[in-house]
Amino acid sequence: MSNHIINKMKSYNSILKFSSLLILGVAAVLDACQPDQGGSLGNPPKADFASTVGSNGYSVVLVNKSAGPNIAYWAIPGINLGFSDLKGDTIKLNFTFPGTYEVKMRAFGQGGVDSTKQMVTTTQADPSACDPTKALGFIASCTVKTWKLMPAAGAYQVGPNPNDGSWWSNGAGDVSARACEFDDEYKFTFNAAGTFVYNSHGDFFGDGYMGDNTSSCQPESNFTTTQKPWGSGTFKFSVIPGGGINKLGQLKLIGLGAHMGLQKVTEKGEISSGPVSAITYDILSMTQNSGGDVLVLGANFGGGWWTFTFKSF
């Protein structure tokens, strides 16, 4: 599979994104820097922001108040959102659960970087957070929801666009040939911790780069030391509201080895050398169905898209 894909895909050396949005933002700021006549880039911004909790007790608005031209990045560890997830002068969020949360902000300016933080307290739960029309509710329900790869041709595919398998797509026969992959379970719990559990049932499909490097089902004991985090485990997840190509949000899986679909696929490209600490997928579509809901995720690696289709059970 890998050789077939590689022959049709552009060189990753020319299409890989920067390693994070944070680095991209820094590069943009530095590129625009114009030293004054004395050769100085000026003083760094003084980071400051205002936070306002709505009258409903769960909506929060964060506003960048930093002095001077700057780009603001935000992190809220308590809801599993990092600096690469939230960018801009105004951030609007609904907090799912009441509590006191640390909000961090970094202001990047021509003269450097400054940071600050505040504690924000919400008093009410978002009553519509687990509504199935919203990304979090669709993915995790109001309790627990488990997903598997759709047992059909095209469950995973890669091409220049989302939902495009023109470079490669699995066939119907792969459902049985890769049975050890199609029985994997991805379980999301609707809780404050954002718990995500991956259950491989003790095996995996080697795909030419894992275990003994054959394209066959193998026991997890065949994983190398580096590959072991790709096995069954408990991780975290978060939903980034409004993000992604379709503005339906993004699903971020957090923890070394956390993934859905093929292990090597990330938004930074195919990384077969070993697991990464987080992967962010665009939510391409969410379809409610009495026979099992359908979730389509995409990984945009810059020069193309991997698309994965999952069904709940």
Backbone bond lengths (Angstrom), bond angles and torsions (degrees), N, CA, C in turn:
res aa  C-N    CA-C-N  psi(-1)  N-CA   C-N-CA  omega(-1)  CA-C   N-CA-C  phi
1 M - - - 1.458 - - 1.520 111.17 -
2 S 1.341 118.62 -43.41 1.449 121.61 -173.67 1.520 111.94 -63.63
3 N 1.365 117.04 -45.60 1.453 119.89 -179.56 1.522 111.07 -61.62
4 H 1.331 115.87 -40.48 1.462 120.36 -179.50 1.518 110.75 -62.22
5 I 1.337 115.85 -41.67 1.462 120.09 -179.89 1.519 110.43 -68.92
6 I 1.324 115.86 -46.16 1.456 120.28 -175.35 1.517 111.25 -61.13
7 N 1.343 117.11 -37.88 1.454 120.80 179.92 1.517 112.45 -62.71
8 K 1.334 117.08 -25.86 1.459 120.43 -177.30 1.518 113.08 -100.50
9 M 1.289 117.99 -12.10 1.466 121.17 -176.22 1.524 110.51 -97.95
10 K 1.303 115.55 151.15 1.458 120.60 175.31 1.517 110.20 -66.87
11 S 1.324 114.79 157.93 1.461 119.09 178.69 1.512 110.36 -60.15
12 Y 1.349 114.18 130.17 1.462 117.44 179.53 1.520 111.49 -64.62
13 N 1.348 116.53 -23.67 1.456 118.10 -178.89 1.520 112.14 -61.24
14 S 1.341 116.59 -26.27 1.458 120.00 -178.69 1.507 113.30 -97.88
15 I 1.329 118.16 -10.25 1.465 118.72 -172.06 1.517 114.57 -121.93
16 L 1.308 117.74 -7.39 1.475 117.96 -178.53 1.522 111.18 -64.00
17 K 1.297 116.06 138.95 1.464 121.53 176.15 1.522 110.28 -73.77
18 F 1.311 116.84 169.39 1.459 119.80 166.83 1.508 108.53 -61.87
19 S 1.323 116.20 155.79 1.464 119.36 -172.87 1.510 113.39 -64.48
20 S 1.319 119.01 -17.52 1.464 120.32 176.37 1.508 109.58 -163.98
21 L 1.355 115.53 161.84 1.462 120.02 176.63 1.520 111.09 -63.66
22 L 1.320 116.14 -28.87 1.451 119.82 179.64 1.515 110.62 -62.68
23 I 1.350 116.89 -47.10 1.460 121.26 179.25 1.523 109.98 -64.19
24 L 1.328 116.36 -39.04 1.457 120.50 178.51 1.520 110.66 -60.03
25 G 1.341 116.20 -42.89 1.453 119.64 -179.97 1.515 112.18 -64.49
26 V 1.333 116.25 -41.78 1.460 120.22 178.47 1.520 110.38 -60.97
27 A 1.340 115.99 -43.92 1.458 120.36 -179.16 1.521 110.93 -61.53
28 A 1.343 115.83 -40.52 1.465 119.82 -179.32 1.521 110.87 -64.35
29 V 1.331 115.95 -42.28 1.462 119.55 -179.87 1.518 110.85 -65.60
30 L 1.319 117.09 -46.87 1.452 120.87 -177.03 1.521 111.60 -65.44
31 D 1.323 116.70 -35.42 1.454 120.96 -179.60 1.527 110.91 -64.07
32 A 1.337 115.47 -31.41 1.461 120.22 -177.93 1.525 112.80 -87.55
33 C 1.321 117.20 -4.59 1.461 120.38 -175.24 1.525 111.06 -66.53
34 Q 1.320 117.04 134.55 1.452 123.27 175.98 1.524 108.14 -127.15
35 P 1.337 118.00 105.78 1.461 119.55 -179.07 1.526 111.09 -59.74
36 D 1.343 116.07 150.30 1.457 118.91 174.44 1.521 109.09 -76.92
37 Q 1.325 116.87 -177.56 1.457 119.88 -174.92 1.516 112.18 -62.12
38 G 1.303 117.26 -24.26 1.450 119.89 178.68 1.512 113.50 -86.27
39 G 1.323 117.08 1.68 1.455 121.14 178.46 1.511 114.11 86.89
40 S 1.335 117.66 4.04 1.459 120.48 -178.43 1.522 111.06 -91.92
41 L 1.315 116.10 147.02 1.459 121.44 175.04 1.521 111.75 -88.39
42 G 1.315 117.05 0.28 1.450 120.65 179.31 1.514 112.03 89.88
43 N 1.308 114.89 -179.15 1.455 120.88 -178.84 1.521 110.93 -79.53
44 P 1.322 116.87 150.02 1.466 119.00 174.83 1.518 109.87 -68.11
45 P 1.325 118.06 158.69 1.464 120.05 177.09 1.525 110.31 -66.76
46 K 1.309 115.60 155.28 1.457 121.14 173.55 1.519 107.14 -97.85
47 A 1.342 116.14 107.50 1.458 120.97 -174.26 1.519 111.48 -66.44
48 D 1.326 115.42 133.08 1.460 120.77 177.72 1.527 107.81 -160.94
49 F 1.314 116.98 145.94 1.459 119.61 175.08 1.517 110.29 -152.15
50 A 1.319 114.49 160.03 1.461 121.87 176.80 1.517 108.91 -111.84
51 S 1.316 116.64 142.23 1.461 121.75 177.43 1.522 108.96 -124.50
52 T 1.324 115.41 135.81 1.460 120.54 -179.34 1.520 109.56 -131.61
53 V 1.316 116.63 124.43 1.461 121.94 175.51 1.524 108.06 -92.97
54 G 1.337 116.21 130.04 1.450 120.47 -177.98 1.518 112.90 -67.81
55 S 1.327 115.46 166.41 1.463 120.73 -179.30 1.520 112.41 -64.83
56 N 1.354 116.95 -18.76 1.468 119.97 177.94 1.520 112.18 -76.30
57 G 1.338 117.50 -13.05 1.456 121.01 176.68 1.506 115.57 88.87
58 Y 1.350 118.53 -4.47 1.467 119.27 -178.06 1.531 114.13 -131.05
59 S 1.324 118.89 -16.03 1.465 120.23 177.99 1.526 109.47 -88.67
60 V 1.335 115.53 140.23 1.465 121.10 -176.75 1.527 108.87 -133.21
61 V 1.326 115.71 137.04 1.459 121.93 174.25 1.523 108.02 -117.90
62 L 1.326 116.23 126.77 1.461 122.89 177.83 1.525 107.87 -111.18
63 V 1.327 117.18 128.97 1.462 121.52 -177.00 1.525 109.61 -126.53
64 N 1.322 116.57 126.03 1.453 122.83 178.10 1.527 109.91 -69.62
65 K 1.325 116.72 123.16 1.459 122.55 178.74 1.530 111.23 -117.10
66 S 1.311 117.66 14.79 1.459 121.60 -176.57 1.525 110.93 -64.74
67 A 1.323 115.83 142.17 1.455 121.11 -179.21 1.521 110.47 -79.28
68 G 1.345 115.72 141.11 1.448 120.97 176.69 1.513 112.75 83.89
69 P 1.346 117.03 163.46 1.469 121.02 178.94 1.528 110.41 -60.99
70 N 1.307 116.55 130.68 1.462 119.85 -179.41 1.520 109.84 -162.15
71 I 1.304 115.37 165.32 1.459 123.22 173.38 1.520 107.14 -117.05
72 A 1.317 116.61 128.35 1.466 121.38 -175.27 1.521 111.32 -100.39
73 Y 1.322 115.12 132.63 1.464 122.89 173.30 1.523 107.72 -121.68
74 W 1.339 116.14 144.82 1.457 121.57 -172.99 1.516 111.14 -127.61
75 A 1.327 115.52 151.20 1.464 121.35 174.68 1.525 108.69 -141.28
76 I 1.328 115.23 138.45 1.468 121.51 176.02 1.525 106.67 -132.12
77 P 1.332 117.61 87.12 1.470 120.54 -174.37 1.523 113.71 -56.33
78 G 1.326 117.51 -32.18 1.459 120.48 -176.44 1.507 114.51 -65.36
79 I 1.339 117.27 -19.07 1.466 120.25 175.42 1.528 110.54 -119.64
80 N 1.329 115.48 24.19 1.467 122.84 172.40 1.526 113.41 61.93
81 L 1.327 117.52 33.85 1.455 121.62 176.51 1.522 109.16 -113.43
82 G 1.351 116.03 127.73 1.448 121.28 -177.62 1.517 112.46 -108.09
83 F 1.335 116.22 -178.01 1.457 121.32 -176.75 1.527 112.85 -63.29
84 S 1.312 118.02 -24.83 1.463 120.26 179.02 1.523 112.52 -79.71
85 D 1.334 117.59 -6.22 1.463 121.22 -174.37 1.522 113.93 -98.95
86 L 1.331 117.44 -28.89 1.464 120.91 -173.38 1.522 109.84 -127.64
87 K 1.325 116.34 122.89 1.463 121.68 -177.76 1.522 108.93 -141.30
88 G 1.340 116.68 139.54 1.454 120.00 175.23 1.513 112.55 133.62
89 D 1.323 115.83 165.83 1.458 120.66 -177.23 1.522 112.95 -75.38
90 T 1.336 117.39 -25.60 1.461 120.68 179.97 1.520 109.75 -131.73
91 I 1.309 116.55 125.80 1.459 122.92 179.08 1.524 108.25 -121.18
92 K 1.333 116.12 127.91 1.463 121.42 177.51 1.521 108.86 -117.76
93 L 1.330 115.65 125.24 1.457 121.08 -176.96 1.522 110.42 -137.36
94 N 1.323 115.62 147.80 1.459 121.82 166.75 1.521 107.48 -105.15
95 F 1.318 117.41 122.55 1.456 121.32 179.93 1.532 108.49 -86.08
96 T 1.320 115.46 126.19 1.463 120.66 -173.75 1.518 112.14 -65.52
97 F 1.333 116.14 -42.56 1.464 120.91 -175.98 1.526 110.27 -120.54
98 P 1.339 118.14 144.51 1.464 120.15 177.89 1.527 110.85 -69.11
99 G 1.314 115.42 151.14 1.458 119.59 178.63 1.512 110.86 159.48
100 T 1.317 115.40 -179.06 1.457 122.09 177.43 1.520 108.63 -105.76
101 Y 1.320 116.35 124.12 1.458 122.64 -172.82 1.529 110.56 -122.25
102 E 1.315 115.32 138.82 1.459 120.66 173.85 1.526 108.91 -83.54
103 V 1.322 116.29 126.31 1.463 122.46 176.97 1.527 107.96 -112.82
104 K 1.319 116.11 124.84 1.458 121.52 -179.93 1.526 109.57 -111.42
105 M 1.325 116.19 146.21 1.458 120.96 175.82 1.520 110.13 -137.12
106 R 1.318 115.79 139.34 1.458 121.78 172.75 1.521 108.30 -119.90
107 A 1.316 116.27 130.51 1.459 122.33 178.29 1.526 108.61 -108.69
108 F 1.328 115.84 118.32 1.458 121.98 -179.78 1.528 109.06 -101.41
109 G 1.335 116.43 121.01 1.457 121.42 178.18 1.510 111.09 -128.92
110 Q 1.336 116.41 179.39 1.458 120.12 -178.31 1.522 112.28 -61.61
111 G 1.339 116.34 -33.84 1.455 119.08 -176.60 1.509 115.13 -89.80
112 G 1.328 117.49 -1.00 1.457 119.66 179.46 1.516 112.46 143.14
113 V 1.324 114.78 -156.91 1.461 121.62 -174.36 1.523 108.94 -130.00
114 D 1.316 115.88 141.27 1.455 120.72 172.67 1.525 107.64 -133.36
115 S 1.310 116.10 155.06 1.463 119.95 -177.72 1.523 110.35 -136.00
116 T 1.309 115.22 157.61 1.455 121.70 176.33 1.520 108.45 -154.57
117 K 1.315 116.31 170.53 1.461 120.03 179.13 1.518 109.55 -153.54
118 Q 1.321 115.20 157.30 1.460 122.57 176.68 1.519 108.55 -142.46
119 M 1.308 115.27 159.72 1.456 121.30 171.21 1.526 108.19 -99.66
120 V 1.320 115.89 130.95 1.462 121.96 -179.91 1.524 108.14 -120.06
121 T 1.315 116.99 130.82 1.463 121.50 -177.95 1.525 110.38 -113.92
122 T 1.334 115.49 124.70 1.460 121.06 172.38 1.527 108.04 -106.08
123 T 1.319 116.34 148.42 1.466 120.07 -172.74 1.523 113.85 -112.87
124 Q 1.329 116.73 -11.64 1.458 120.43 -177.90 1.524 110.23 -130.77
125 A 1.334 116.30 153.89 1.459 121.51 173.00 1.527 109.04 -82.01
126 D 1.315 115.96 148.58 1.463 120.62 175.11 1.527 108.01 -70.98
127 P 1.318 119.65 111.98 1.466 120.86 -173.53 1.522 114.44 -68.86
128 S 1.324 117.17 -16.78 1.465 119.74 -178.95 1.521 113.09 -108.81
129 A 1.333 117.13 11.09 1.467 120.57 -174.17 1.517 112.89 -59.79
130 C 1.337 117.54 -36.07 1.465 118.96 -177.44 1.525 112.18 -101.10
131 D 1.321 116.02 19.14 1.464 120.12 173.07 1.531 108.58 -61.53
132 P 1.332 119.33 133.22 1.469 120.76 -176.55 1.519 114.48 -66.15
133 T 1.329 117.90 -11.15 1.457 119.85 175.78 1.524 111.78 -83.45
134 K 1.334 116.96 -9.85 1.455 121.60 177.25 1.524 109.43 -101.41
135 A 1.334 115.83 151.34 1.461 120.23 -173.33 1.523 112.54 -57.68
136 L 1.329 117.74 -47.56 1.464 119.91 -178.54 1.516 111.10 -62.20
137 G 1.322 117.14 -46.87 1.459 120.51 179.99 1.508 112.85 -64.84
138 F 1.326 116.99 -36.96 1.459 120.15 178.90 1.525 110.96 -66.95
139 I 1.327 116.61 -41.41 1.464 120.79 -175.70 1.523 111.95 -76.63
140 A 1.329 118.15 -40.47 1.471 121.12 -173.42 1.520 113.93 -111.80
141 S 1.317 119.00 -9.67 1.464 124.83 -171.43 1.533 108.94 59.12
142 C 1.318 117.91 -159.28 1.468 120.63 178.16 1.522 111.71 -93.84
143 T 1.317 117.12 -0.59 1.465 121.74 179.93 1.531 109.89 -136.09
144 V 1.322 116.21 -86.89 1.464 122.51 -179.59 1.524 108.66 -140.52
145 K 1.320 116.12 141.96 1.465 119.75 177.66 1.523 108.92 -141.16
146 T 1.330 115.98 136.41 1.463 121.85 -175.83 1.523 109.82 -119.19
147 W 1.321 114.74 141.08 1.460 122.04 -177.06 1.523 110.64 -125.36
148 K 1.323 115.45 152.66 1.460 123.11 170.01 1.525 108.14 -133.97
149 L 1.331 115.69 161.76 1.453 119.15 171.60 1.523 109.64 -58.48
150 M 1.314 116.99 140.58 1.456 121.24 176.42 1.532 108.89 -61.05
151 P 1.332 118.63 123.39 1.474 120.49 -177.12 1.526 111.52 -77.54
152 A 1.318 116.03 71.18 1.461 120.75 -176.17 1.523 109.51 -159.83
153 A 1.325 115.85 165.19 1.458 120.76 173.35 1.524 109.08 -60.33
154 G 1.330 116.38 143.92 1.456 121.01 178.26 1.506 115.14 80.12
155 A 1.338 117.77 12.18 1.466 119.73 177.26 1.519 110.33 -61.21
156 Y 1.315 116.78 -35.48 1.454 119.69 169.77 1.512 108.83 -133.68
157 Q 1.316 114.39 140.58 1.458 121.15 -174.92 1.516 109.79 -154.63
158 V 1.323 115.42 158.62 1.455 120.15 -178.85 1.522 108.88 -138.88
159 G 1.326 115.14 139.22 1.452 121.36 -179.45 1.515 110.37 -170.03
160 P 1.312 117.62 -174.94 1.467 120.51 -177.20 1.519 114.53 -71.84
161 N 1.341 117.37 -14.44 1.462 121.48 -176.80 1.525 110.26 -134.98
162 P 1.339 118.08 164.99 1.468 119.83 173.78 1.526 110.81 -61.36
163 N 1.325 116.13 148.82 1.470 121.86 179.54 1.525 111.59 56.45
164 D 1.318 116.01 35.32 1.462 122.05 -176.44 1.525 108.81 -126.70
165 G 1.328 117.19 115.08 1.456 121.19 179.67 1.508 113.42 -106.78
166 S 1.332 116.97 29.13 1.463 119.56 -175.01 1.521 113.02 -70.00
167 W 1.344 118.22 -20.18 1.456 119.68 175.31 1.525 111.31 -88.43
168 W 1.311 116.26 -39.20 1.470 120.88 176.72 1.515 109.21 -170.11
169 S 1.323 115.92 146.96 1.459 121.97 176.22 1.518 108.23 -152.66
170 N 1.335 116.91 143.96 1.461 118.77 178.27 1.526 110.28 -70.37
171 G 1.320 115.75 147.46 1.454 121.28 177.03 1.515 111.65 -93.63
172 A 1.328 116.20 172.25 1.467 120.68 180.00 1.518 111.14 -61.65
173 G 1.330 117.27 -33.26 1.455 121.12 -179.73 1.510 113.91 -66.58
174 D 1.337 116.82 -21.03 1.461 119.84 179.95 1.525 112.44 -69.72
175 V 1.325 117.38 -19.99 1.466 119.68 179.33 1.522 110.18 -60.43
176 S 1.336 116.97 -37.94 1.467 120.54 176.67 1.519 111.39 -90.60
177 A 1.344 117.88 -37.46 1.463 120.53 -179.63 1.525 111.21 -65.16
178 R 1.311 116.35 -31.19 1.461 122.34 178.93 1.531 109.95 -112.68
179 A 1.307 116.34 39.68 1.472 120.55 -176.68 1.520 111.94 -55.58
180 C 1.327 117.19 -32.46 1.462 121.28 -179.78 1.521 111.97 -69.94
181 E 1.318 117.12 -12.66 1.458 121.99 177.92 1.531 110.68 -99.25
182 F 1.324 115.04 -39.54 1.462 119.64 -177.56 1.528 112.97 -75.19
183 D 1.338 117.70 -11.54 1.472 118.22 176.04 1.529 112.49 -95.72
184 D 1.340 117.65 0.43 1.464 120.88 178.83 1.527 110.41 -62.69
185 E 1.330 115.88 141.77 1.463 121.46 -178.72 1.531 110.40 -115.08
186 Y 1.322 115.08 136.88 1.466 122.89 179.64 1.531 107.31 -121.61
187 K 1.321 116.83 106.69 1.465 121.61 -172.09 1.528 111.31 -110.50
188 F 1.326 115.47 128.31 1.456 122.83 179.66 1.525 109.56 -114.29
189 T 1.329 115.73 133.20 1.461 121.13 178.83 1.521 109.97 -110.62
190 F 1.320 115.45 131.69 1.467 121.52 177.28 1.526 108.00 -80.41
191 N 1.315 116.25 90.32 1.462 121.16 178.82 1.520 109.50 -149.81
192 A 1.327 116.11 171.66 1.458 120.76 -176.52 1.522 111.98 -66.20
193 A 1.325 117.71 -27.74 1.461 121.12 -178.65 1.519 112.26 -76.53
194 G 1.331 117.74 -22.72 1.458 120.66 -175.38 1.521 110.82 67.86
195 T 1.319 117.43 59.82 1.466 122.12 -173.49 1.527 111.38 -83.91
196 F 1.327 115.64 128.00 1.463 123.64 176.57 1.521 108.36 -123.93
197 V 1.330 117.06 124.94 1.461 122.01 -178.74 1.525 109.32 -118.67
198 Y 1.323 115.30 127.66 1.465 122.01 175.93 1.515 108.75 -106.12
199 N 1.334 116.90 126.79 1.462 122.57 179.04 1.517 108.82 -122.50
200 S 1.323 116.58 109.73 1.466 121.72 -179.37 1.520 112.53 -87.66
201 H 1.332 117.27 -5.71 1.470 123.29 -173.31 1.528 111.39 60.23
202 G 1.336 115.51 28.01 1.461 120.68 170.87 1.505 116.38 84.19
203 D 1.345 117.84 7.67 1.463 118.27 179.88 1.524 110.56 -144.68
204 F 1.326 115.95 173.86 1.462 121.25 -179.32 1.527 108.76 -156.84
205 F 1.324 116.16 163.49 1.465 121.94 176.03 1.521 107.92 -97.65
206 G 1.340 117.43 121.83 1.456 121.83 -172.03 1.510 114.80 -63.01
207 D 1.317 117.84 -34.81 1.462 123.06 174.86 1.523 113.32 56.19
208 G 1.333 117.15 21.80 1.453 120.83 175.32 1.512 115.89 82.66
209 Y 1.335 118.19 -2.19 1.466 118.89 -178.88 1.527 113.36 -136.85
210 M 1.331 118.66 -6.38 1.462 120.86 179.53 1.526 110.22 -116.38
211 G 1.330 115.50 155.14 1.458 120.00 177.94 1.510 111.62 62.70
212 D 1.353 116.23 -121.95 1.468 119.27 179.98 1.523 112.04 -88.61
213 N 1.329 116.77 13.36 1.467 124.23 174.99 1.524 114.21 67.05
214 T 1.316 117.18 20.16 1.459 120.24 174.89 1.526 109.10 -100.59
215 S 1.313 115.64 164.57 1.465 120.73 176.07 1.513 108.27 -94.41
216 S 1.329 114.81 77.89 1.464 120.74 -176.50 1.520 109.33 -154.52
217 C 1.334 116.09 163.75 1.458 120.93 174.40 1.522 109.55 -75.94
218 Q 1.323 115.89 135.75 1.460 121.46 -176.41 1.530 109.34 -139.94
219 P 1.334 117.48 157.58 1.472 120.21 174.79 1.523 110.65 -74.00
220 E 1.321 116.41 153.73 1.463 120.14 179.45 1.524 112.48 -60.52
221 S 1.310 117.17 -21.22 1.466 120.04 178.22 1.527 111.50 -63.91
222 N 1.331 117.99 -16.43 1.464 121.39 178.33 1.522 113.03 -79.73
223 F 1.322 117.61 -12.49 1.460 119.45 177.57 1.523 109.84 -59.08
224 T 1.337 116.96 141.41 1.455 120.15 169.78 1.529 108.34 -72.12
225 T 1.321 116.04 169.85 1.465 119.73 179.06 1.526 111.04 -57.17
226 T 1.321 116.56 -41.98 1.463 120.86 179.62 1.518 111.82 -64.80
227 Q 1.337 116.69 -35.48 1.463 121.43 -174.54 1.528 114.19 -83.13
228 K 1.325 117.62 -14.50 1.474 120.35 -173.71 1.532 114.38 -52.85
229 P 1.348 119.57 -36.78 1.469 118.05 178.78 1.524 114.33 -62.25
230 W 1.333 118.33 -13.24 1.461 121.34 175.81 1.533 111.84 -74.86
231 G 1.316 117.40 -8.58 1.456 121.08 -179.73 1.515 112.08 -80.64
232 S 1.320 115.40 -173.48 1.468 121.23 -179.37 1.525 110.88 -55.01
233 G 1.330 116.03 142.40 1.457 118.92 -179.73 1.512 112.44 -177.24
234 T 1.327 114.82 172.76 1.461 122.42 178.15 1.519 109.08 -111.13
235 F 1.323 115.89 130.18 1.457 122.48 -174.82 1.534 109.16 -134.00
236 K 1.309 116.61 -165.10 1.464 122.11 175.78 1.527 109.57 -125.17
237 F 1.325 114.58 162.52 1.461 118.88 175.14 1.519 109.81 -144.10
238 S 1.314 115.45 160.10 1.460 121.39 171.92 1.517 108.35 -146.00
239 V 1.314 115.56 155.22 1.457 121.92 174.59 1.522 107.61 -109.75
240 I 1.328 116.66 122.37 1.457 122.28 178.63 1.523 107.16 -90.66
241 P 1.316 118.02 109.57 1.468 119.96 -171.64 1.523 112.95 -68.19
242 G 1.327 115.88 138.16 1.460 121.46 172.53 1.505 115.97 74.63
243 G 1.332 118.12 -0.16 1.449 120.30 -177.85 1.518 112.34 -86.02
244 G 1.320 116.27 179.11 1.455 121.20 176.33 1.511 113.37 88.71
245 I 1.309 115.52 164.68 1.460 121.78 -174.72 1.519 112.49 -62.48
246 N 1.331 117.50 -32.57 1.465 121.24 -179.84 1.525 113.28 -98.86
247 K 1.333 116.71 6.00 1.469 123.22 178.79 1.528 113.01 58.96
248 L 1.337 116.22 24.43 1.464 120.90 176.67 1.518 111.77 -90.01
249 G 1.326 116.42 -6.42 1.452 121.80 -176.16 1.516 110.91 110.96
250 Q 1.308 114.78 173.35 1.463 121.90 176.97 1.520 108.90 -129.64
251 L 1.316 115.49 147.07 1.462 122.03 177.32 1.521 108.07 -105.64
252 K 1.326 116.01 120.31 1.460 121.16 179.59 1.519 109.28 -110.01
253 L 1.328 116.51 123.43 1.458 122.76 175.60 1.521 108.05 -101.43
254 I 1.328 116.33 130.68 1.461 121.73 -169.49 1.522 110.37 -121.92
255 G 1.319 115.74 130.35 1.459 122.04 179.93 1.516 109.81 127.18
256 L 1.310 117.33 142.15 1.460 121.59 -177.19 1.524 110.68 -59.04
257 G 1.322 116.61 117.89 1.462 121.95 178.28 1.509 114.77 98.57
258 A 1.329 118.66 -11.67 1.468 120.74 -179.87 1.522 109.69 -62.07
259 H 1.327 116.83 135.30 1.463 121.14 -179.01 1.518 110.00 -164.75
260 M 1.312 116.40 164.89 1.462 123.33 166.88 1.524 106.91 -132.62
261 G 1.336 116.45 133.15 1.458 119.18 -176.65 1.514 110.76 86.57
262 L 1.326 117.36 -136.74 1.462 121.63 -178.08 1.524 110.94 -76.81
263 Q 1.330 115.08 135.66 1.467 120.75 -173.91 1.523 112.95 -60.74
264 K 1.323 117.08 -40.04 1.465 120.43 -171.67 1.520 113.94 -79.36
265 V 1.318 118.44 -10.69 1.462 121.24 -173.41 1.526 110.78 -83.98
266 T 1.324 116.14 122.09 1.460 122.60 175.69 1.525 108.20 -133.30
267 E 1.324 116.42 171.56 1.461 119.95 176.50 1.524 111.65 -73.91
268 K 1.329 117.59 -3.29 1.460 121.83 176.89 1.526 111.52 -104.13
269 G 1.336 117.01 5.54 1.452 121.76 -179.34 1.513 111.40 117.07
270 E 1.320 116.05 -176.38 1.459 121.19 176.69 1.523 108.75 -81.95
271 I 1.323 116.46 119.72 1.460 121.66 -179.84 1.524 107.23 -118.52
272 S 1.315 115.74 92.07 1.464 120.60 -176.36 1.521 112.64 -87.84
273 S 1.339 117.80 -6.23 1.464 120.77 -177.10 1.522 112.66 -74.11
274 G 1.331 117.21 -19.85 1.455 120.01 -179.68 1.512 111.19 162.42
275 P 1.336 117.28 168.88 1.464 121.53 -175.85 1.520 112.86 -70.41
276 V 1.333 114.66 157.52 1.463 121.94 175.95 1.524 108.70 -110.37
277 S 1.322 116.90 169.73 1.467 121.09 -172.97 1.521 113.49 -84.24
278 A 1.326 117.89 -16.00 1.467 120.89 178.88 1.518 109.33 -162.92
279 I 1.317 116.02 148.55 1.467 122.39 175.88 1.522 107.78 -134.64
280 T 1.328 116.14 137.06 1.462 121.23 177.47 1.523 109.55 -116.12
281 Y 1.323 115.69 123.94 1.465 122.25 178.86 1.524 109.61 -109.40
282 D 1.321 116.35 141.39 1.457 120.06 169.70 1.523 109.09 -76.90
283 I 1.321 117.19 137.21 1.462 120.85 172.54 1.524 106.85 -83.72
284 L 1.332 116.52 111.97 1.462 121.15 -176.41 1.517 112.36 -87.79
285 S 1.332 116.86 -36.69 1.464 119.78 176.65 1.518 109.98 -162.55
286 M 1.337 115.53 155.36 1.459 123.94 177.28 1.528 106.78 -136.83
287 T 1.327 116.84 117.54 1.460 120.84 -176.14 1.516 109.94 -124.05
288 Q 1.331 116.49 119.89 1.456 120.56 176.39 1.526 109.56 -78.37
289 N 1.333 115.03 136.42 1.459 120.04 -176.14 1.519 108.32 -149.60
290 S 1.320 117.01 134.17 1.467 120.44 -178.51 1.520 112.06 -63.85
291 G 1.320 117.48 -24.86 1.458 121.03 178.86 1.508 113.87 -91.49
292 G 1.323 116.80 8.38 1.458 122.11 -177.72 1.514 109.91 128.33
293 D 1.321 116.58 123.52 1.461 120.39 -179.69 1.525 110.53 -66.46
294 V 1.334 115.89 157.02 1.464 121.16 -177.94 1.528 108.99 -121.67
295 L 1.317 115.46 124.93 1.459 123.42 179.62 1.522 108.72 -117.84
296 V 1.323 116.81 126.78 1.464 121.50 178.11 1.524 108.50 -115.06
297 L 1.330 116.00 122.91 1.460 123.09 -179.64 1.520 109.89 -115.34
298 G 1.314 116.21 149.54 1.453 121.04 177.29 1.511 111.69 -130.77
299 A 1.328 116.04 143.69 1.462 122.12 174.13 1.525 107.35 -114.66
300 N 1.318 115.94 109.66 1.459 122.54 -178.09 1.522 108.64 -91.62
301 F 1.342 116.69 107.17 1.462 119.16 -176.75 1.523 112.07 -100.61
302 G 1.315 118.22 18.85 1.458 120.89 173.26 1.508 113.64 102.97
303 G 1.335 118.34 -52.18 1.456 121.43 179.82 1.505 112.80 -107.29
304 G 1.308 117.59 7.41 1.456 121.31 -178.88 1.514 111.05 177.10
305 W 1.321 114.43 -176.42 1.470 121.09 -175.65 1.515 111.03 -134.99
306 W 1.325 115.55 136.11 1.455 122.14 161.66 1.529 106.94 -95.39
307 T 1.321 116.77 135.49 1.460 122.04 178.09 1.517 109.40 -122.74
308 F 1.334 117.07 131.57 1.466 123.00 179.33 1.527 109.02 -123.09
309 T 1.323 115.91 135.89 1.461 121.22 178.12 1.522 109.51 -115.68
310 F 1.334 116.06 128.51 1.461 122.55 -177.09 1.527 109.98 -122.90
311 K 1.327 114.29 154.55 1.465 121.27 177.86 1.519 108.64 -127.81
312 S 1.321 117.12 137.22 1.462 120.72 178.55 1.519 110.09 -84.49
313 F 1.328 115.65 157.05 1.468 119.41 177.95 1.519 109.71 -149.49
